[in-house]
């Protein structure tokens, strides 16, 4: 071994070295202990503050030191909001004090992510009343009934908690009403267009006629869960009858009136909104949008850089699509449904699951065999729901998964196939179950599940949706489809990409540049969208859901750019499976973390 030559002027006595080493170990041990206490406390407090969210995060609260005997919905008020801000400041201060000297790399990484996430939430609170909990496309009024209908009953206590949640919906919605009144007073209330849609939803979703005769989906789904618990001997038939009566009474006498009250209050506030356009037309609206966009997409690029990336992609895809259509002018007149194998959703999911085996990593080994049930959105919610969605299972019970299809959108065979890829395999379901199994295998801190990054999650789902068009081509080839059918699949993939890219650019234009409807209509006309009603619907949706389209499409493009960089860096050692493993094992995070993985 080469001897290092240096003089001993600064030699430390051996005893002193031992003391320094011991002190270092003690400090590291104390920081590790503080880290565990902090993350456990943070996780527990977040879970205990919202029983509905907790139930969708953990199936067995007692495993995490949480008593399941008391249900709670968070009710908004100014005092509670102020306390939330103080809590954020305290969390951030504590996290930053723990980081120095924390020895474990994984713990340091989680603490850095937690600190960044908490700071992003704190920045959001610097823009009071800009968030809209009642947006027509994804607001509480339409999402809450779905969460109630899918609320899993494992124990008798779960039923008690569910009924307690129903009883708390009146004060919960009253809190939201108070928030909306404060928004109106601040000159930030929703547009009349949005208000009309929200009012209609409040009056129609809780149909009192159906609730009265027990035909509402919140009656029927509850009855189905009661029957299951009786079969499992969790409750008796007599208890089931009692629970059914309580559920009926609460829905009719608490939930329905609360929805009607919310609709009435929004009706009274209608007209107080001062802006029918994007966030750019509100005071500090552009600043809020920049913050919202970064938090929603997980992307730290500037607005100008995003515009350049999106514009380049739009030009590339439109040129490729135009070339295909020039060479095959009758392509769009073909019916792909006649060529694409007609199967039920479960069969499509099985096909996708089999085809992903070569390109995506196998699930971490586990005794759990996750299942997936494809369900139809209730008729009373079809007008207010997305074309499809996946409900994330609790982190400690990933065996049962649900994908909802909205029949109102009536997807064709190819669209259903790619939608199931987005929501199921290798999209949300696969991504979620894979990472939960990975966490269990590697004993990842539960606080990791407090972090949500829409750009990572939805970007992956859209990436896999685009990827599944290759599987669709393979499926057509196996069924001896003609070459034109294969070309049509590629044309539809490009069209899907163009559409989402276009809407993402419009999102930036409307909310940052302040584009009005006329300007958007002119832009859409250039891409063949000349119907004023359709253009108005597109414009209104983007106004109501800022940063939603970029969450999907910017996330997708980030993954594609990461993929190209990985190809260049790894060379002959690159495989899609290796790249996908890196993305999946990193878990939900900002894209800066994934870029660091490749640096």
MARMARDREN-412640 format. One record per residue (C-alpha): y, x, z. Coordinates in Angstrom, 3 decimals, decimal comma, always signed. Layout:
! residues N
REC         yy         xx         zz
REC          Y          X          Z
...
//
This chain:
! residues 599
REC         yy         xx         zz
REC     +0,000     +0,000     +0,000
REC     +3,439     +1,301     -0,951
REC     +5,440     +2,200     +2,132
REC     +8,951     +0,833     +2,338
REC    +11,372     +3,592     +3,291
REC    +14,266     +2,650     +5,502
REC    +15,724     +4,059     +8,663
REC    +15,127     +2,552    +12,062
REC    +18,728     +2,164    +13,193
REC    +18,209     -1,604    +13,418
REC    +14,693     -1,585    +14,720
REC    +14,049     -4,595    +16,990
REC    +11,749     -4,015    +19,947
REC     +8,289     -5,562    +19,534
REC     +8,818     -7,845    +22,534
REC    +12,034     -9,152    +21,011
REC    +10,240     -9,785    +17,709
REC     +7,662    -11,851    +19,571
REC    +10,372    -13,864    +21,298
REC    +12,145    -14,521    +17,978
REC     +8,861    -15,583    +16,397
REC     +8,042    -17,917    +19,277
REC    +11,517    -19,440    +19,201
REC    +11,242    -19,949    +15,447
REC     +7,903    -21,691    +15,854
REC     +9,296    -23,849    +18,649
REC    +12,316    -24,839    +16,539
REC    +10,088    -25,641    +13,551
REC     +7,789    -27,659    +15,768
REC    +10,694    -29,583    +17,267
REC    +12,118    -30,331    +13,819
REC     +8,727    -31,550    +12,647
REC     +8,490    -33,807    +15,692
REC    +12,020    -35,102    +15,111
REC    +11,166    -35,738    +11,457
REC     +8,123    -37,813    +12,374
REC    +10,017    -39,788    +15,009
REC    +12,931    -40,399    +12,636
REC    +10,834    -41,529     +9,664
REC     +8,575    -43,690    +11,841
REC    +11,577    -45,342    +13,480
REC    +13,346    -45,854    +10,143
REC    +10,251    -47,401     +8,592
REC     +9,605    -49,667    +11,583
REC    +13,222    -50,856    +11,830
REC    +13,392    -51,654     +8,116
REC    +10,143    -53,616     +8,303
REC    +11,052    -55,539    +11,461
REC    +14,424    -56,630    +10,057
REC    +12,883    -58,647     +7,193
REC     +9,426    -60,188     +7,660
REC     +9,205    -61,428     +4,071
REC     +9,809    -57,952     +2,653
REC     +7,520    -56,448     +5,292
REC     +4,677    -58,759     +4,311
REC     +4,891    -57,494     +0,734
REC     +5,025    -53,880     +1,936
REC     +2,326    -53,740     +4,629
REC     -0,607    -56,057     +5,244
REC     -1,355    -54,965     +8,804
REC     +1,891    -54,294    +10,703
REC     +0,099    -53,355    +13,916
REC     -1,180    -50,173    +12,212
REC     +2,432    -49,018    +12,038
REC     +3,361    -49,964    +15,581
REC     +4,962    -53,233    +14,515
REC     +4,262    -56,490    +16,283
REC     +3,437    -59,233    +13,770
REC     +4,148    -62,002    +16,288
REC     +7,792    -62,591    +15,408
REC     +9,085    -63,495    +11,945
REC    +12,659    -62,788    +10,925
REC    +14,841    -63,227     +7,861
REC    +18,065    -61,202     +7,739
REC    +21,124    -63,454     +7,847
REC    +24,342    -62,130     +6,342
REC    +27,559    -62,042     +8,346
REC    +30,451    -59,581     +8,402
REC    +29,446    -58,239    +11,794
REC    +25,869    -57,592    +10,639
REC    +27,209    -55,903     +7,508
REC    +29,438    -53,636     +9,571
REC    +26,491    -52,759    +11,806
REC    +24,417    -51,971     +8,709
REC    +27,088    -49,500     +7,590
REC    +27,121    -47,835    +11,024
REC    +23,318    -47,621    +10,929
REC    +23,453    -45,927     +7,533
REC    +25,910    -43,359     +8,831
REC    +23,680    -42,697    +11,847
REC    +20,550    -42,360     +9,687
REC    +22,276    -39,924     +7,343
REC    +23,633    -37,827    +10,212
REC    +20,206    -37,640    +11,848
REC    +18,452    -36,763     +8,588
REC    +20,888    -33,940     +7,857
REC    +20,456    -32,527    +11,368
REC    +16,664    -32,422    +10,983
REC    +16,534    -30,761     +7,564
REC    +17,413    -27,178     +8,656
REC    +14,273    -25,566    +10,020
REC    +11,893    -28,275     +8,809
REC     +8,937    -26,168     +7,641
REC     +6,717    -28,450     +5,521
REC     +7,732    -28,611     +1,848
REC     +6,616    -32,237     +1,439
REC     +8,520    -33,284     +4,545
REC    +11,659    -31,516     +3,345
REC    +11,375    -33,179     -0,048
REC    +10,981    -36,632     +1,514
REC    +13,901    -36,065     +3,868
REC    +16,132    -34,941     +0,989
REC    +15,154    -38,040     -1,003
REC    +15,750    -40,269     +2,024
REC    +19,169    -38,738     +2,608
REC    +20,165    -39,173     -1,052
REC    +18,888    -42,744     -1,044
REC    +20,754    -43,654     +2,137
REC    +23,932    -42,050     +0,816
REC    +23,609    -44,117     -2,385
REC    +23,344    -47,275     -0,254
REC    +26,410    -46,177     +1,686
REC    +28,349    -45,677     -1,558
REC    +27,339    -49,173     -2,657
REC    +28,872    -50,591     +0,521
REC    +32,150    -49,001     -0,529
REC    +32,322    -51,822     -3,095
REC    +32,053    -54,992     -0,971
REC    +31,451    -58,252     -2,839
REC    +30,617    -56,629     -6,183
REC    +26,868    -57,239     -5,817
REC    +25,646    -60,708     -6,818
REC    +22,606    -62,007     -4,876
REC    +22,642    -65,275     -6,842
REC    +22,580    -63,950    -10,408
REC    +21,056    -66,597    -12,729
REC    +18,461    -64,200    -14,120
REC    +17,057    -62,609    -10,973
REC    +18,783    -64,145     -7,973
REC    +17,388    -65,111     -4,594
REC    +17,367    -68,805     -5,497
REC    +14,632    -68,247     -8,117
REC    +12,806    -65,219     -6,660
REC    +12,402    -66,616     -3,124
REC    +10,083    -69,499     -4,137
REC     +7,815    -67,063     -6,010
REC     +7,574    -64,802     -2,969
REC     +6,729    -67,816     -0,814
REC     +4,075    -69,045     -3,241
REC     +2,421    -65,602     -3,301
REC     +2,656    -64,961     +0,450
REC     -0,869    -63,843     +1,351
REC     -2,578    -65,372     +4,386
REC     -5,007    -62,965     +6,035
REC     -4,741    -64,186     +9,614
REC     -3,611    -67,234    +11,552
REC     -0,511    -65,275    +12,554
REC     +0,397    -64,892     +8,875
REC     +0,495    -68,679     +8,570
REC     +2,663    -68,987    +11,677
REC     +5,029    -66,334    +10,334
REC     +5,223    -68,077     +6,956
REC     +6,145    -71,384     +8,545
REC     +8,706    -69,608    +10,719
REC    +10,228    -68,109     +7,558
REC    +10,516    -71,596     +6,047
REC    +12,366    -72,759     +9,154
REC    +14,815    -69,842     +8,807
REC    +15,719    -70,516     +5,163
REC    +18,695    -72,801     +6,076
REC    +20,540    -70,085     +8,082
REC    +19,450    -67,476     +5,520
REC    +21,018    -69,414     +2,637
REC    +24,022    -70,269     +4,807
REC    +24,584    -66,527     +5,196
REC    +24,519    -66,123     +1,429
REC    +26,985    -69,006     +1,156
REC    +29,288    -67,195     +3,584
REC    +29,050    -64,071     +1,439
REC    +29,897    -66,038     -1,711
REC    +32,932    -67,569     +0,015
REC    +34,133    -64,103     +0,955
REC    +33,571    -62,982     -2,651
REC    +35,717    -65,881     -3,831
REC    +38,460    -65,017     -1,337
REC    +38,424    -61,450     -2,647
REC    +38,788    -62,684     -6,240
REC    +35,287    -61,503     -7,153
REC    +33,366    -64,770     -7,449
REC    +30,965    -65,334    -10,340
REC    +32,049    -66,872    -13,638
REC    +31,844    -70,606    -14,265
REC    +29,019    -69,959    -16,738
REC    +26,964    -68,272    -14,030
REC    +27,913    -70,862    -11,421
REC    +26,689    -73,724    -13,625
REC    +23,306    -72,016    -14,049
REC    +22,930    -71,263    -10,353
REC    +23,857    -74,834     -9,397
REC    +21,265    -76,224    -11,788
REC    +18,603    -73,912    -10,354
REC    +19,415    -74,908     -6,772
REC    +19,134    -78,600     -7,605
REC    +16,013    -78,378     -9,765
REC    +13,733    -75,716     -8,274
REC    +13,198    -77,656     -5,039
REC    +12,296    -80,995     -6,650
REC    +12,298    -83,400     -3,691
REC    +10,116    -85,903     -5,553
REC     +7,359    -83,359     -6,023
REC     +7,792    -82,064     -2,491
REC     +7,458    -85,593     -1,122
REC     +4,165    -86,295     -2,916
REC     +2,785    -82,772     -2,382
REC     +2,697    -81,839     -6,079
REC     +5,336    -79,096     -5,885
REC     +3,884    -75,599     -6,404
REC     +4,890    -74,662     -2,845
REC     +2,695    -77,555     -1,638
REC     -0,255    -76,856     -3,915
REC     -0,340    -73,081     -3,423
REC     -0,140    -73,524     +0,342
REC     -3,036    -76,006     +0,252
REC     -5,127    -73,542     -1,787
REC     -4,525    -70,820     +0,785
REC     -5,453    -73,180     +3,606
REC     -8,771    -73,988     +1,914
REC     -9,499    -70,273     +1,565
REC     -8,836    -69,619     +5,257
REC    -11,136    -72,493     +6,236
REC    -13,929    -71,106     +4,041
REC    -13,386    -67,669     +5,619
REC    -13,549    -69,223     +9,109
REC    -10,077    -67,892     +9,921
REC     -8,885    -71,386    +10,836
REC    -10,583    -74,724    +11,473
REC    -10,201    -77,803     +9,286
REC     -8,156    -79,438    +12,020
REC     -5,784    -76,447    +12,105
REC     -5,514    -76,562     +8,313
REC     -4,484    -80,218     +8,422
REC     -1,854    -79,429    +11,063
REC     -0,488    -76,528     +9,010
REC     -0,344    -78,699     +5,879
REC     +1,714    -81,304     +7,728
REC     +4,108    -78,660     +9,097
REC     +4,510    -77,083     +5,660
REC     +5,208    -80,496     +4,089
REC     +7,829    -81,327     +6,728
REC     +9,571    -77,942     +6,559
REC     +9,766    -77,957     +2,759
REC    +11,160    -81,467     +2,660
REC    +13,432    -81,370     +5,695
REC    +14,555    -77,708     +5,832
REC    +14,059    -75,840     +2,552
REC    +15,073    -78,567     +0,078
REC    +18,276    -79,487     +1,976
REC    +19,152    -75,793     +2,265
REC    +18,873    -75,411     -1,513
REC    +20,947    -78,536     -2,042
REC    +23,565    -77,194     +0,382
REC    +23,684    -73,905     -1,521
REC    +24,120    -75,722     -4,824
REC    +26,885    -77,889     -3,323
REC    +28,750    -74,850     -1,997
REC    +28,576    -73,017     -5,308
REC    +29,851    -76,184     -6,997
REC    +32,823    -76,228     -4,615
REC    +33,514    -72,538     -5,270
REC    +33,192    -72,903     -9,027
REC    +36,480    -72,139    -10,727
REC    +37,539    -69,504     -8,207
REC    +36,069    -66,736    -10,345
REC    +38,735    -64,799    -12,237
REC    +36,536    -62,922    -14,711
REC    +34,165    -64,182    -17,415
REC    +33,589    -60,674    -18,770
REC    +32,056    -57,421    -17,568
REC    +32,678    -55,321    -14,474
REC    +35,320    -53,250    -16,298
REC    +37,726    -56,185    -15,922
REC    +37,499    -56,182    -12,107
REC    +39,498    -53,916     -9,780
REC    +37,371    -50,772     -9,280
REC    +34,804    -52,396    -11,545
REC    +34,254    -49,318    -13,689
REC    +33,790    -47,126    -10,623
REC    +31,309    -49,616     -9,204
REC    +29,426    -49,745    -12,502
REC    +29,102    -45,949    -12,682
REC    +27,648    -45,945     -9,162
REC    +25,378    -48,920     -9,881
REC    +24,148    -47,420    -13,150
REC    +23,252    -44,104    -11,524
REC    +21,458    -45,797     -8,643
REC    +19,651    -48,322    -10,865
REC    +18,470    -45,893    -13,537
REC    +17,933    -42,852    -11,309
REC    +19,762    -40,921    -14,005
REC    +22,734    -38,671    -13,211
REC    +24,003    -38,286    -16,791
REC    +27,578    -39,222    -17,618
REC    +28,484    -42,408    -19,471
REC    +29,450    -40,406    -22,561
REC    +26,167    -38,483    -22,560
REC    +24,203    -41,721    -22,225
REC    +26,121    -43,244    -25,125
REC    +25,280    -40,217    -27,278
REC    +21,585    -40,313    -26,374
REC    +21,345    -44,049    -26,989
REC    +23,287    -43,912    -30,255
REC    +21,081    -41,104    -31,568
REC    +17,930    -43,019    -30,682
REC    +19,288    -46,213    -32,248
REC    +20,079    -44,417    -35,496
REC    +16,657    -42,748    -35,579
REC    +14,729    -45,984    -35,008
REC    +16,774    -48,055    -37,461
REC    +16,298    -45,461    -40,177
REC    +12,536    -45,369    -39,617
REC    +12,283    -49,157    -39,623
REC    +14,428    -49,439    -42,753
REC    +12,194    -46,950    -44,570
REC     +9,032    -48,895    -43,669
REC    +10,585    -52,164    -44,872
REC    +11,853    -50,579    -48,101
REC     +8,389    -49,276    -48,910
REC     +6,718    -52,542    -47,868
REC     +9,242    -55,337    -48,603
REC     +6,875    -58,217    -47,813
REC     +5,760    -56,829    -44,462
REC     +7,739    -59,178    -42,222
REC     +6,282    -62,244    -43,934
REC     +2,806    -61,364    -42,636
REC     +1,333    -63,110    -39,599
REC     -0,074    -60,553    -37,214
REC     -1,673    -63,250    -35,053
REC     -4,104    -63,895    -37,907
REC     -5,232    -60,243    -37,750
REC     -4,928    -59,396    -34,060
REC     -8,074    -60,287    -32,070
REC     -7,363    -63,435    -30,067
REC     -8,533    -62,894    -26,500
REC     -7,597    -64,120    -23,065
REC     -5,273    -61,984    -20,896
REC     -8,124    -60,689    -18,724
REC     -9,949    -59,401    -21,817
REC     -6,803    -57,653    -23,032
REC     -6,403    -55,996    -19,617
REC     -9,999    -54,755    -19,701
REC     -9,465    -53,369    -23,192
REC     -6,294    -51,555    -22,100
REC     -7,976    -50,196    -18,984
REC    -10,773    -48,691    -21,082
REC     -8,432    -47,168    -23,659
REC     -6,265    -45,421    -21,052
REC     -9,187    -43,280    -19,829
REC     -8,485    -40,355    -22,182
REC     -4,697    -40,333    -21,981
REC     -4,048    -41,153    -18,329
REC     -5,570    -39,678    -15,153
REC     -8,379    -41,489    -13,378
REC     -7,486    -43,289    -10,181
REC     -7,835    -41,083     -7,065
REC    -11,295    -41,584     -5,596
REC    -11,461    -44,530     -3,232
REC    -13,829    -47,218     -2,042
REC    -11,197    -49,761     -3,132
REC    -11,740    -51,481     -6,466
REC     -8,423    -53,091     -7,361
REC     -8,652    -56,437     -9,120
REC     -6,026    -58,228    -11,159
REC     -5,492    -61,951    -11,560
REC     -3,359    -63,198    -14,434
REC     -1,442    -66,320    -13,416
REC     +0,879    -68,726    -15,160
REC     +4,414    -69,197    -13,874
REC     +4,866    -72,673    -12,417
REC     +6,390    -75,149    -14,879
REC     +9,302    -75,746    -12,496
REC    +10,185    -72,036    -12,608
REC     +9,637    -71,285    -16,305
REC    +13,326    -71,618    -17,187
REC    +14,351    -69,166    -14,462
REC    +11,681    -66,457    -14,673
REC    +11,152    -63,359    -16,768
REC     +8,593    -63,496    -19,600
REC     +6,188    -61,654    -17,289
REC     +6,182    -59,836    -13,953
REC     +3,881    -57,964    -11,573
REC     +3,941    -58,505     -7,818
REC     +3,508    -55,228     -5,965
REC     +0,743    -55,415     -3,301
REC     +1,100    -54,043     +0,246
REC     +0,604    -50,292     +0,566
REC     -2,387    -50,787     +2,878
REC     -4,081    -53,524     +0,825
REC     -4,012    -52,825     -2,913
REC     -7,288    -54,539     -3,725
REC     -5,698    -57,721     -5,122
REC     -2,981    -57,678     -7,772
REC     -1,203    -60,474     -9,636
REC     +0,437    -60,493    -13,058
REC     +2,434    -63,577    -14,017
REC     +2,884    -64,765    -17,600
REC     +5,641    -67,222    -18,477
REC     +4,108    -69,603    -21,014
REC     +7,560    -70,867    -21,970
REC     +8,061    -67,653    -23,926
REC     +4,753    -68,297    -25,718
REC     +4,005    -64,652    -26,564
REC     +1,980    -63,882    -29,691
REC     -1,225    -61,868    -29,456
REC     +0,396    -58,450    -29,950
REC     +3,285    -59,279    -27,624
REC     +0,857    -60,500    -24,948
REC     -1,172    -57,304    -25,345
REC     +1,833    -54,984    -24,981
REC     +3,271    -57,125    -22,163
REC     +0,023    -56,747    -20,223
REC     +0,209    -53,008    -20,852
REC     +3,708    -53,060    -19,319
REC     +2,705    -55,142    -16,294
REC     -0,932    -54,084    -15,895
REC     -2,662    -51,059    -17,441
REC     -1,275    -48,432    -17,813
REC     +2,002    -49,941    -16,565
REC     +3,067    -51,319    -13,196
REC     -0,344    -52,198    -11,754
REC     -1,919    -48,864    -12,665
REC     +1,192    -46,917    -11,626
REC     +1,383    -48,701     -8,260
REC     -2,294    -48,499     -7,351
REC     -2,560    -44,881     -8,515
REC     +0,301    -43,744     -6,313
REC     -0,822    -45,716     -3,294
REC     -4,287    -44,167     -3,530
REC     -2,666    -40,763     -4,021
REC     -0,562    -41,344     -0,890
REC     -3,613    -42,305     +1,141
REC     -5,545    -39,272     -0,054
REC     -2,674    -36,898     +0,737
REC     -1,500    -38,658     +3,930
REC     +2,006    -39,252     +2,574
REC     +4,532    -40,469     +5,139
REC     +4,888    -44,302     +5,025
REC     +8,688    -43,924     +4,879
REC     +8,192    -42,778     +1,283
REC     +7,698    -46,457     +0,437
REC    +11,250    -47,310     +1,489
REC    +12,536    -45,559     -1,622
REC    +12,888    -47,682     -4,731
REC    +13,946    -46,247     -8,085
REC    +14,132    -48,896    -10,788
REC    +14,604    -46,379    -13,609
REC    +11,404    -44,544    -12,689
REC     +9,373    -47,714    -12,181
REC    +10,600    -49,752    -15,145
REC    +11,020    -46,676    -17,321
REC     +7,325    -45,917    -16,853
REC     +6,345    -49,514    -17,597
REC     +8,364    -49,554    -20,823
REC     +7,019    -46,119    -21,761
REC     +3,444    -47,386    -21,382
REC     +4,324    -50,567    -23,274
REC     +5,502    -48,442    -26,208
REC     +2,419    -46,262    -25,815
REC     +0,182    -49,349    -26,035
REC     +1,221    -50,022    -29,620
REC     -1,094    -47,110    -30,517
REC     -3,906    -48,910    -28,707
REC     -3,051    -52,080    -30,610
REC     -3,413    -50,185    -33,900
REC     -6,794    -48,858    -32,770
REC     -7,907    -52,366    -31,842
REC     -6,878    -53,661    -35,270
REC     -8,697    -50,809    -37,004
REC    -11,868    -51,618    -35,082
REC    -11,572    -55,175    -36,399
REC    -11,098    -53,986    -40,007
REC     -7,509    -55,162    -40,276
REC     -5,661    -54,235    -43,498
REC     -3,203    -51,345    -43,649
REC     -0,225    -53,714    -43,766
REC     -1,178    -55,061    -40,334
REC     -1,092    -51,536    -38,910
REC     +2,321    -50,934    -40,458
REC     +3,571    -54,221    -39,042
REC     +2,593    -53,077    -35,526
REC     +4,700    -49,951    -35,984
REC     +7,582    -52,038    -37,363
REC     +7,405    -54,294    -34,298
REC     +7,387    -51,280    -31,974
REC    +10,502    -49,922    -33,646
REC    +12,135    -53,347    -33,514
REC    +11,418    -53,593    -29,787
REC    +12,928    -50,146    -29,209
REC    +15,987    -50,982    -31,327
REC    +16,562    -54,224    -29,442
REC    +16,431    -52,627    -25,992
REC    +18,513    -49,653    -27,096
REC    +21,099    -51,994    -28,587
REC    +21,304    -54,059    -25,404
REC    +21,602    -50,905    -23,291
REC    +24,527    -49,716    -25,396
REC    +26,106    -53,157    -25,030
REC    +25,656    -52,898    -21,263
REC    +27,743    -49,721    -21,249
REC    +30,254    -51,233    -23,648
REC    +30,695    -54,486    -21,701
REC    +30,750    -53,109    -18,166
REC    +32,427    -49,726    -18,694
REC    +34,516    -50,087    -21,843
REC    +35,378    -53,744    -21,264
REC    +34,071    -55,160    -24,572
REC    +34,636    -58,902    -24,889
REC    +32,410    -61,475    -26,597
REC    +34,123    -61,159    -29,987
REC    +33,584    -57,425    -30,071
REC    +29,951    -57,821    -29,033
REC    +29,431    -60,505    -31,688
REC    +30,778    -58,158    -34,350
REC    +28,495    -55,363    -33,150
REC    +25,445    -57,646    -33,153
REC    +26,276    -58,884    -36,664
REC    +25,755    -55,343    -37,949
REC    +22,163    -55,562    -36,736
REC    +21,396    -58,940    -38,247
REC    +22,144    -61,091    -35,189
REC    +24,600    -63,578    -36,679
REC    +23,809    -66,703    -34,645
REC    +26,822    -67,203    -32,313
REC    +24,739    -69,067    -29,721
REC    +22,177    -66,249    -29,557
REC    +24,947    -63,673    -29,364
REC    +26,607    -65,651    -26,558
REC    +23,321    -65,783    -24,617
REC    +22,904    -62,018    -24,992
REC    +26,480    -61,408    -23,899
REC    +26,264    -63,744    -20,894
REC    +22,975    -62,247    -19,705
REC    +24,313    -58,683    -19,837
REC    +27,473    -59,778    -18,010
REC    +25,324    -61,369    -15,288
REC    +22,813    -58,500    -14,988
REC    +24,736    -55,198    -15,147
REC    +22,599    -52,058    -15,605
REC    +19,431    -54,106    -16,087
REC    +18,628    -53,097    -19,672
REC    +19,486    -49,411    -19,044
REC    +17,125    -49,471    -16,050
REC    +14,290    -49,979    -18,520
REC    +15,455    -48,157    -21,604
REC    +17,264    -45,162    -20,109
REC    +14,263    -44,695    -17,811
REC    +11,982    -44,782    -20,859
REC    +14,083    -42,243    -22,764
REC    +14,191    -39,923    -19,734
REC    +10,388    -39,912    -19,683
REC    +10,260    -39,258    -23,438
REC    +12,679    -36,334    -23,063
REC    +10,657    -34,980    -20,144
REC     +7,557    -35,261    -22,314
REC     +9,085    -33,254    -25,151
REC    +10,234    -30,574    -22,699
REC     +6,735    -30,419    -21,178
REC     +5,226    -29,977    -24,654
REC     +7,510    -27,041    -25,349
REC     +7,012    -25,429    -21,947
REC     +3,254    -25,891    -21,585
REC     +2,408    -25,130    -25,216
REC     -1,306    -25,274    -25,957
REC     -1,971    -26,302    -22,352
REC     -0,063    -29,549    -22,842
REC     -1,959    -32,828    -22,799
REC     -0,673    -36,355    -22,316
REC     -2,981    -36,700    -19,337
REC     -1,491    -33,644    -17,628
REC     +2,029    -34,928    -18,251
REC     +1,192    -38,412    -17,002
REC     -0,394    -36,931    -13,875
REC     +2,827    -35,055    -13,084
REC     +4,894    -38,238    -13,420
REC     +2,509    -40,394    -11,380
REC     +1,915    -37,935     -8,544
REC     +5,653    -37,393     -8,101
REC     +6,000    -41,057     -7,178
REC     +9,206    -43,093     -7,478
REC    +12,163    -40,691     -7,549
REC    +15,379    -39,828     -9,381
REC    +14,776    -38,157    -12,717
REC    +16,436    -34,982    -11,426
REC    +13,313    -34,469     -9,293
REC    +11,071    -34,681    -12,356
REC    +13,279    -32,269    -14,288
REC    +12,952    -29,834    -11,370
REC     +9,167    -30,111    -11,703
REC     +9,496    -28,704    -15,214
REC    +12,118    -26,055    -14,419
//
